[in-house]
Amino acid sequence: MHRLLSSHSCSTVQELGWGGIKNGDLLQRAEGEFDLFITSDQNIRYQQNLAGRHIAILEISSNDISRIEAAGALIEEALEEIQPDEFRQLTIP
């Protein structure tokens, strides 16, 4: 993801030491640090109340890095369009 998002400042959950943190707490921490949260967790919108969040959340349909890299232009377009408090789904071909 770092290569794909080289024009953006980004960190992974593991890099931040947030690996064992549950989604609700993870989103709360991310809100304090970042403008955008990218996840492949297809259940996050059902498990968390996303209304009122002050962070953009982009749910991508795959965690397969080769598919993600191939869809780089789609992801970059979504990053340019997503609004600060928006939840958006992106299907990765």
The first five atom37 places (N, CA, C, CB, O) and aatype in JSON, in Angstrom:
{
  "aatype": [12, 8, 1, 10, 10, 15, 15, 8, 15, 4, 15, 16, 19, 5, 6, 10, 7, 17, 7, 7, 9, 11, 2, 7, 3, 10, 10, 5, 1, 0, 6, 7, 6, 13, 3, 10, 13, 9, 16, 15, 3, 5, 2, 9, 1, 18, 5, 5, 2, 10, 0, 7, 1, 8, 9, 0, 9, 10, 6, 9, 15, 15, 2, 3, 9, 15, 1, 9, 6, 0, 0, 7, 0, 10, 9, 6, 6, 0, 10, 6, 6, 9, 5, 14, 3, 6, 13, 1, 5, 10, 16, 9, 14],
  "atom_mask": [
    [1, 1, 1, 1, 1],
    [1, 1, 1, 1, 1],
    [1, 1, 1, 1, 1],
    [1, 1, 1, 1, 1],
    [1, 1, 1, 1, 1],
    [1, 1, 1, 1, 1],
    [1, 1, 1, 1, 1],
    [1, 1, 1, 1, 1],
    [1, 1, 1, 1, 1],
    [1, 1, 1, 1, 1],
    [1, 1, 1, 1, 1],
    [1, 1, 1, 1, 1],
    [1, 1, 1, 1, 1],
    [1, 1, 1, 1, 1],
    [1, 1, 1, 1, 1],
    [1, 1, 1, 1, 1],
    [1, 1, 1, 0, 1],
    [1, 1, 1, 1, 1],
    [1, 1, 1, 0, 1],
    [1, 1, 1, 0, 1],
    [1, 1, 1, 1, 1],
    [1, 1, 1, 1, 1],
    [1, 1, 1, 1, 1],
    [1, 1, 1, 0, 1],
    [1, 1, 1, 1, 1],
    [1, 1, 1, 1, 1],
    [1, 1, 1, 1, 1],
    [1, 1, 1, 1, 1],
    [1, 1, 1, 1, 1],
    [1, 1, 1, 1, 1],
    [1, 1, 1, 1, 1],
    [1, 1, 1, 0, 1],
    [1, 1, 1, 1, 1],
    [1, 1, 1, 1, 1],
    [1, 1, 1, 1, 1],
    [1, 1, 1, 1, 1],
    [1, 1, 1, 1, 1],
    [1, 1, 1, 1, 1],
    [1, 1, 1, 1, 1],
    [1, 1, 1, 1, 1],
    [1, 1, 1, 1, 1],
    [1, 1, 1, 1, 1],
    [1, 1, 1, 1, 1],
    [1, 1, 1, 1, 1],
    [1, 1, 1, 1, 1],
    [1, 1, 1, 1, 1],
    [1, 1, 1, 1, 1],
    [1, 1, 1, 1, 1],
    [1, 1, 1, 1, 1],
    [1, 1, 1, 1, 1],
    [1, 1, 1, 1, 1],
    [1, 1, 1, 0, 1],
    [1, 1, 1, 1, 1],
    [1, 1, 1, 1, 1],
    [1, 1, 1, 1, 1],
    [1, 1, 1, 1, 1],
    [1, 1, 1, 1, 1],
    [1, 1, 1, 1, 1],
    [1, 1, 1, 1, 1],
    [1, 1, 1, 1, 1],
    [1, 1, 1, 1, 1],
    [1, 1, 1, 1, 1],
    [1, 1, 1, 1, 1],
    [1, 1, 1, 1, 1],
    [1, 1, 1, 1, 1],
    [1, 1, 1, 1, 1],
    [1, 1, 1, 1, 1],
    [1, 1, 1, 1, 1],
    [1, 1, 1, 1, 1],
    [1, 1, 1, 1, 1],
    [1, 1, 1, 1, 1],
    [1, 1, 1, 0, 1],
    [1, 1, 1, 1, 1],
    [1, 1, 1, 1, 1],
    [1, 1, 1, 1, 1],
    [1, 1, 1, 1, 1],
    [1, 1, 1, 1, 1],
    [1, 1, 1, 1, 1],
    [1, 1, 1, 1, 1],
    [1, 1, 1, 1, 1],
    [1, 1, 1, 1, 1],
    [1, 1, 1, 1, 1],
    [1, 1, 1, 1, 1],
    [1, 1, 1, 1, 1],
    [1, 1, 1, 1, 1],
    [1, 1, 1, 1, 1],
    [1, 1, 1, 1, 1],
    [1, 1, 1, 1, 1],
    [1, 1, 1, 1, 1],
    [1, 1, 1, 1, 1],
    [1, 1, 1, 1, 1],
    [1, 1, 1, 1, 1],
    [1, 1, 1, 1, 1]
  ],
  "atom_positions": [
    [[0.81, -1.19, 0.0], [0.0, 0.0, 0.0], [0.86, 1.26, 0.0], [-0.93, -0.01, 1.2], [0.46, 2.28, -0.58]],
    [[2.01, 1.21, 0.63], [2.85, 2.42, 0.67], [3.26, 2.87, -0.74], [4.11, 2.16, 1.52], [3.25, 4.06, -1.04]],
    [[3.62, 1.92, -1.6], [3.99, 2.27, -2.98], [2.8, 2.88, -3.71], [4.51, 1.04, -3.74], [2.94, 3.87, -4.43]],
    [[1.65, 2.29, -3.51], [0.44, 2.75, -4.18], [0.04, 4.14, -3.7], [-0.71, 1.76, -3.93], [-0.45, 4.96, -4.48]],
    [[0.25, 4.41, -2.43], [-0.17, 5.69, -1.84], [1.02, 6.6, -1.57], [-0.93, 5.44, -0.54], [1.02, 7.36, -0.6]],
    [[2.03, 6.53, -2.41], [3.27, 7.26, -2.17], [3.09, 8.78, -2.11], [4.27, 6.93, -3.24], [3.91, 9.47, -1.51]],
    [[2.04, 9.29, -2.72], [1.81, 10.74, -2.66], [1.02, 11.14, -1.41], [1.05, 11.2, -3.91], [0.7, 12.31, -1.22]],
    [[0.73, 10.16, -0.56], [-0.01, 10.4, 0.68], [0.83, 9.92, 1.86], [-1.4, 9.68, 0.65], [1.68, 9.04, 1.72]],
    [[0.58, 10.49, 3.01], [1.19, 10.0, 4.24], [0.29, 8.88, 4.76], [1.38, 11.15, 5.31], [-0.89, 9.11, 5.01]],
    [[0.84, 7.69, 4.94], [0.0, 6.59, 5.4], [0.77, 5.68, 6.36], [-0.51, 5.78, 4.2], [2.0, 5.63, 6.36]],
    [[0.0, 4.98, 7.17], [0.54, 4.02, 8.13], [-0.4, 2.83, 8.16], [0.71, 4.66, 9.55], [-1.59, 2.95, 7.9]],
    [[0.17, 1.68, 8.49], [-0.66, 0.49, 8.67], [-0.97, 0.32, 10.15], [0.04, -0.77, 8.1], [-0.29, 0.88, 11.01]],
    [[-2.0, -0.44, 10.44], [-2.37, -0.74, 11.81], [-1.18, -1.37, 12.53], [-3.61, -1.67, 11.87], [-0.9, -1.04, 13.69]],
    [[-0.48, -2.28, 11.86], [0.66, -2.96, 12.47], [1.79, -1.98, 12.77], [1.16, -4.07, 11.55], [2.41, -2.06, 13.83]],
    [[2.07, -1.07, 11.86], [3.14, -0.09, 12.07], [2.87, 0.79, 13.29], [3.31, 0.79, 10.84], [3.8, 1.19, 14.0]],
    [[1.62, 1.07, 13.54], [1.24, 1.92, 14.66], [1.14, 1.16, 15.98], [-0.08, 2.6, 14.38], [0.96, 1.76, 17.04]],
    [[1.27, -0.18, 15.91], [1.13, -1.0, 17.11], [-0.32, -1.17, 17.54], [0.0, 0.0, 0.0], [-0.6, -1.44, 18.71]],
    [[-1.24, -1.01, 16.6], [-2.66, -1.1, 16.89], [-3.25, -2.44, 16.48], [-3.39, 0.02, 16.18], [-4.47, -2.56, 16.35]],
    [[-2.42, -3.45, 16.27], [-2.85, -4.74, 15.73], [-3.96, -5.45, 16.47], [0.0, 0.0, 0.0], [-4.81, -6.07, 15.83]],
    [[-4.01, -5.39, 17.79], [-5.02, -6.12, 18.54], [-6.24, -5.3, 18.91], [0.0, 0.0, 0.0], [-7.09, -5.76, 19.68]],
    [[-6.33, -4.1, 18.39], [-7.41, -3.19, 18.78], [-8.67, -3.47, 17.96], [-6.97, -1.72, 18.6], [-8.61, -3.64, 16.74]],
    [[-9.8, -3.51, 18.64], [-11.09, -3.76, 17.99], [-11.51, -2.57, 17.13], [-12.18, -4.07, 19.05], [-11.04, -1.45, 17.35]],
    [[-12.39, -2.81, 16.16], [-12.77, -1.8, 15.18], [-13.25, -0.47, 15.76], [-13.84, -2.34, 14.31], [-12.84, 0.58, 15.29]],
    [[-14.11, -0.5, 16.78], [-14.63, 0.74, 17.34], [-13.51, 1.6, 17.91], [0.0, 0.0, 0.0], [-13.43, 2.8, 17.62]],
    [[-12.64, 0.99, 18.71], [-11.5, 1.72, 19.28], [-10.51, 2.11, 18.19], [-10.8, 0.87, 20.35], [-9.91, 3.18, 18.24]],
    [[-10.35, 1.25, 17.21], [-9.45, 1.53, 16.09], [-9.91, 2.76, 15.31], [-9.35, 0.3, 15.16], [-9.1, 3.62, 14.98]],
    [[-11.18, 2.83, 15.02], [-11.72, 4.0, 14.31], [-11.57, 5.27, 15.14], [-13.2, 3.77, 13.96], [-11.26, 6.33, 14.6]],
    [[-11.79, 5.15, 16.44], [-11.65, 6.32, 17.31], [-10.2, 6.83, 17.31], [-12.09, 5.98, 18.75], [-9.97, 8.03, 17.23]],
    [[-9.26, 5.92, 17.4], [-7.84, 6.32, 17.35], [-7.49, 6.92, 15.99], [-6.93, 5.11, 17.63], [-6.8, 7.94, 15.91]],
    [[-7.98, 6.29, 14.93], [-7.68, 6.77, 13.58], [-8.24, 8.18, 13.37], [-8.26, 5.82, 12.52], [-7.61, 9.01, 12.72]],
    [[-9.42, 8.45, 13.93], [-10.01, 9.79, 13.81], [-9.1, 10.86, 14.38], [-11.37, 9.84, 14.51], [-9.06, 11.98, 13.88]],
    [[-8.38, 10.53, 15.43], [-7.49, 11.49, 16.06], [-6.19, 11.7, 15.32], [0.0, 0.0, 0.0], [-5.47, 12.66, 15.59]],
    [[-5.88, 10.81, 14.38], [-4.58, 10.85, 13.7], [-4.65, 11.1, 12.19], [-3.86, 9.57, 13.95], [-3.73, 11.66, 11.61]],
    [[-5.76, 10.67, 11.56], [-5.81, 10.62, 10.1], [-7.09, 11.24, 9.54], [-5.68, 9.2, 9.62], [-8.06, 11.45, 10.27]],
    [[-7.07, 11.51, 8.25], [-8.24, 12.01, 7.53], [-9.03, 10.88, 6.88], [-7.83, 13.02, 6.48], [-10.21, 11.03, 6.58]],
    [[-8.36, 9.74, 6.66], [-8.95, 8.64, 5.9], [-8.54, 7.31, 6.5], [-8.54, 8.71, 4.42], [-7.39, 7.12, 6.9]],
    [[-9.5, 6.39, 6.57], [-9.26, 5.03, 7.04], [-9.63, 4.09, 5.9], [-10.09, 4.71, 8.36], [-10.77, 4.11, 5.43]],
    [[-8.69, 3.27, 5.45], [-8.95, 2.29, 4.39], [-9.0, 0.91, 5.02], [-7.85, 2.36, 3.26], [-8.11, 0.54, 5.78]],
    [[-10.05, 0.17, 4.71], [-10.21, -1.16, 5.28], [-10.76, -2.13, 4.23], [-11.14, -1.12, 6.5], [-11.44, -1.72, 3.29]],
    [[-10.46, -3.4, 4.41], [-11.09, -4.43, 3.58], [-12.12, -5.21, 4.39], [-10.01, -5.4, 3.0], [-12.66, -6.21, 3.92]],
    [[-12.41, -4.75, 5.61], [-13.41, -5.38, 6.47], [-14.8, -5.07, 5.93], [-13.27, -4.89, 7.95], [-15.31, -3.96, 6.09]],
    [[-15.41, -6.05, 5.29], [-16.71, -5.88, 4.64], [-17.86, -5.77, 5.65], [-16.97, -7.04, 3.69], [-18.99, -5.46, 5.27]],
    [[-17.58, -6.0, 6.92], [-18.63, -5.95, 7.94], [-18.59, -4.69, 8.79], [-18.53, -7.14, 8.84], [-19.46, -4.49, 9.64]],
    [[-17.61, -3.84, 8.58], [-17.43, -2.68, 9.45], [-18.68, -1.8, 9.48], [-16.24, -1.86, 9.0], [-19.03, -1.26, 10.53]],
    [[-19.35, -1.65, 8.36], [-20.54, -0.79, 8.31], [-21.71, -1.39, 9.1], [-20.96, -0.54, 6.86], [-22.62, -0.66, 9.5]],
    [[-21.69, -2.71, 9.31], [-22.75, -3.36, 10.08], [-22.4, -3.44, 11.56], [-23.01, -4.77, 9.53], [-23.29, -3.42, 12.42]],
    [[-21.12, -3.53, 11.86], [-20.67, -3.71, 13.24], [-20.44, -2.4, 13.98], [-19.4, -4.51, 13.25], [-20.44, -2.37, 15.21]],
    [[-20.24, -1.31, 13.25], [-19.94, -0.02, 13.86], [-20.96, 1.03, 13.42], [-18.52, 0.44, 13.49], [-21.46, 0.99, 12.29]],
    [[-21.26, 1.95, 14.31], [-22.09, 3.1, 13.94], [-21.17, 4.12, 13.29], [-22.85, 3.71, 15.2], [-20.37, 4.76, 13.98]],
    [[-21.26, 4.26, 11.98], [-20.37, 5.15, 11.25], [-20.91, 6.57, 11.16], [-20.14, 4.6, 9.85], [-20.19, 7.48, 10.76]],
    [[-22.17, 6.76, 11.53], [-22.75, 8.11, 11.51], [-22.04, 8.97, 12.55], [-24.29, 8.06, 11.8], [-21.77, 8.54, 13.67]],
    [[-21.74, 10.18, 12.15], [-21.09, 11.11, 13.07], [-19.59, 10.96, 13.17], [0.0, 0.0, 0.0], [-18.94, 11.7, 13.91]],
    [[-19.02, 10.03, 12.44], [-17.56, 9.88, 12.44], [-16.95, 11.06, 11.69], [-17.13, 8.53, 11.78], [-17.51, 11.55, 10.72]],
    [[-15.8, 11.5, 12.16], [-15.12, 12.63, 11.54], [-13.89, 12.16, 10.77], [-14.71, 13.67, 12.6], [-12.82, 12.78, 10.82]],
    [[-14.07, 11.06, 10.07], [-13.0, 10.49, 9.26], [-13.65, 9.85, 8.04], [-12.15, 9.45, 10.07], [-14.72, 9.24, 8.14]],
    [[-13.02, 9.98, 6.9], [-13.5, 9.29, 5.7], [-13.11, 7.82, 5.82], [-12.9, 9.93, 4.39], [-12.0, 7.5, 6.26]],
    [[-14.01, 6.93, 5.44], [-13.75, 5.5, 5.5], [-13.96, 4.92, 4.11], [-14.68, 4.79, 6.55], [-15.05, 5.03, 3.53]],
    [[-12.91, 4.32, 3.58], [-12.97, 3.67, 2.27], [-12.86, 2.17, 2.48], [-11.84, 4.19, 1.32], [-11.83, 1.67, 2.91]],
    [[-13.93, 1.46, 2.16], [-13.95, 0.0, 2.27], [-13.63, -0.56, 0.89], [-15.33, -0.53, 2.8], [-14.39, -0.35, -0.06]],
    [[-12.53, -1.28, 0.78], [-12.17, -1.92, -0.49], [-12.56, -3.39, -0.42], [-10.65, -1.75, -0.8], [-12.54, -3.99, 0.65]],
    [[-12.91, -3.95, -1.55], [-13.52, -5.29, -1.59], [-12.52, -6.44, -1.54], [-14.34, -5.42, -2.82], [-12.92, -7.6, -1.55]],
    [[-11.23, -6.14, -1.5], [-10.23, -7.2, -1.5], [-9.04, -6.78, -0.65], [-9.78, -7.53, -2.94], [-8.73, -5.59, -0.54]],
    [[-8.37, -7.77, -0.06], [-7.1, -7.49, 0.62], [-5.94, -8.13, -0.14], [-7.14, -8.01, 2.07], [-4.82, -8.2, 0.37]],
    [[-6.2, -8.59, -1.36], [-5.17, -9.17, -2.22], [-4.33, -8.04, -2.81], [-5.8, -10.05, -3.35], [-4.82, -7.26, -3.63]],
    [[-3.08, -7.94, -2.39], [-2.24, -6.81, -2.76], [-2.04, -6.68, -4.27], [-0.9, -6.92, -2.09], [-1.95, -5.56, -4.78]],
    [[-1.98, -7.79, -4.99], [-1.81, -7.69, -6.45], [-3.05, -7.07, -7.1], [-1.53, -9.08, -7.06], [-2.93, -6.28, -8.03]],
    [[-4.23, -7.43, -6.61], [-5.47, -6.82, -7.12], [-5.56, -5.35, -6.73], [-6.7, -7.58, -6.6], [-6.0, -4.52, -7.52]],
    [[-5.15, -5.03, -5.51], [-5.17, -3.65, -5.04], [-4.23, -2.79, -5.88], [-4.77, -3.57, -3.55], [-4.59, -1.7, -6.32]],
    [[-3.02, -3.3, -6.11], [-2.05, -2.55, -6.93], [-2.56, -2.35, -8.35], [-0.7, -3.27, -6.95], [-2.37, -1.29, -8.94]],
    [[-3.2, -3.37, -8.91], [-3.75, -3.26, -10.27], [-4.88, -2.23, -10.34], [-4.25, -4.63, -10.75], [-5.14, -1.66, -11.4]],
    [[-5.54, -2.01, -9.22], [-6.65, -1.05, -9.17], [-6.2, 0.31, -8.64], [-7.78, -1.6, -8.3], [-7.02, 1.09, -8.15]],
    [[-4.93, 0.58, -8.73], [-4.37, 1.82, -8.18], [-5.08, 3.08, -8.65], [0.0, 0.0, 0.0], [-5.33, 3.98, -7.85]],
    [[-5.4, 3.15, -9.93], [-6.07, 4.35, -10.46], [-7.47, 4.51, -9.86], [-6.16, 4.27, -12.0], [-7.9, 5.63, -9.58]],
    [[-8.18, 3.39, -9.66], [-9.51, 3.45, -9.04], [-9.42, 3.94, -7.6], [-10.18, 2.08, -9.09], [-10.24, 4.74, -7.16]],
    [[-8.42, 3.44, -6.89], [-8.25, 3.84, -5.49], [-7.88, 5.31, -5.4], [-7.17, 2.97, -4.81], [-8.42, 6.04, -4.57]],
    [[-6.96, 5.75, -6.25], [-6.55, 7.16, -6.24], [-7.74, 8.06, -6.55], [-5.42, 7.39, -7.27], [-7.9, 9.12, -5.94]],
    [[-8.58, 7.65, -7.5], [-9.77, 8.43, -7.83], [-10.71, 8.53, -6.62], [-10.51, 7.8, -9.03], [-11.25, 9.59, -6.32]],
    [[-10.9, 7.4, -5.93], [-11.76, 7.39, -4.74], [-11.18, 8.3, -3.65], [-11.91, 5.95, -4.2], [-11.93, 8.99, -2.96]],
    [[-9.87, 8.3, -3.5], [-9.23, 9.15, -2.49], [-9.43, 10.62, -2.8], [-7.74, 8.84, -2.4], [-9.59, 11.44, -1.89]],
    [[-9.42, 10.97, -4.07], [-9.61, 12.36, -4.47], [-11.06, 12.82, -4.26], [-9.21, 12.56, -5.92], [-11.3, 14.0, -4.02]],
    [[-12.01, 11.89, -4.37], [-13.43, 12.25, -4.32], [-14.07, 12.13, -2.94], [-14.17, 11.39, -5.28], [-15.04, 12.83, -2.66]],
    [[-13.55, 11.26, -2.09], [-14.2, 10.98, -0.81], [-14.19, 12.22, 0.09], [-13.51, 9.81, -0.1], [-13.21, 12.96, 0.13]],
    [[-15.28, 12.42, 0.79], [-15.44, 13.57, 1.68], [-15.04, 13.19, 3.11], [-16.91, 14.08, 1.65], [-15.03, 12.0, 3.45]],
    [[-14.72, 14.18, 3.95], [-14.18, 13.91, 5.28], [-14.99, 12.97, 6.17], [-14.02, 15.18, 5.99], [-14.39, 12.21, 6.92]],
    [[-16.3, 13.0, 6.11], [-17.1, 12.13, 6.99], [-17.88, 11.07, 6.21], [-18.06, 12.97, 7.81], [-18.89, 10.56, 6.69]],
    [[-17.4, 10.74, 5.02], [-18.11, 9.82, 4.13], [-17.62, 8.38, 4.29], [-17.95, 10.26, 2.68], [-16.43, 8.13, 4.52]],
    [[-18.56, 7.44, 4.18], [-18.24, 6.02, 4.06], [-18.47, 5.66, 2.6], [-19.11, 5.11, 5.03], [-19.53, 5.95, 2.04]],
    [[-17.47, 5.03, 1.98], [-17.59, 4.67, 0.57], [-17.06, 3.25, 0.37], [-16.83, 5.68, -0.34], [-16.05, 2.86, 0.95]],
    [[-17.76, 2.5, -0.46], [-17.32, 1.16, -0.85], [-16.69, 1.24, -2.23], [-18.49, 0.14, -0.83], [-17.17, 1.96, -3.11]],
    [[-15.61, 0.49, -2.43], [-14.94, 0.43, -3.72], [-14.71, -1.02, -4.08], [-13.6, 1.23, -3.7], [-14.02, -1.75, -3.37]],
    [[-15.29, -1.44, -5.21], [-15.09, -2.81, -5.68], [-13.78, -2.87, -6.45], [-16.27, -3.27, -6.58], [-13.56, -2.13, -7.41]],
    [[-12.91, -3.77, -6.02], [-11.62, -4.0, -6.67], [-11.82, -5.16, -7.65], [-10.48, -4.33, -5.61], [-12.16, -6.26, -7.24]],
    [[-11.6, -4.91, -8.94], [-11.81, -5.98, -9.94], [-10.85, -7.16, -9.74], [-11.64, -5.43, -11.35], [-10.9, -8.13, -10.49]]
  ]
}
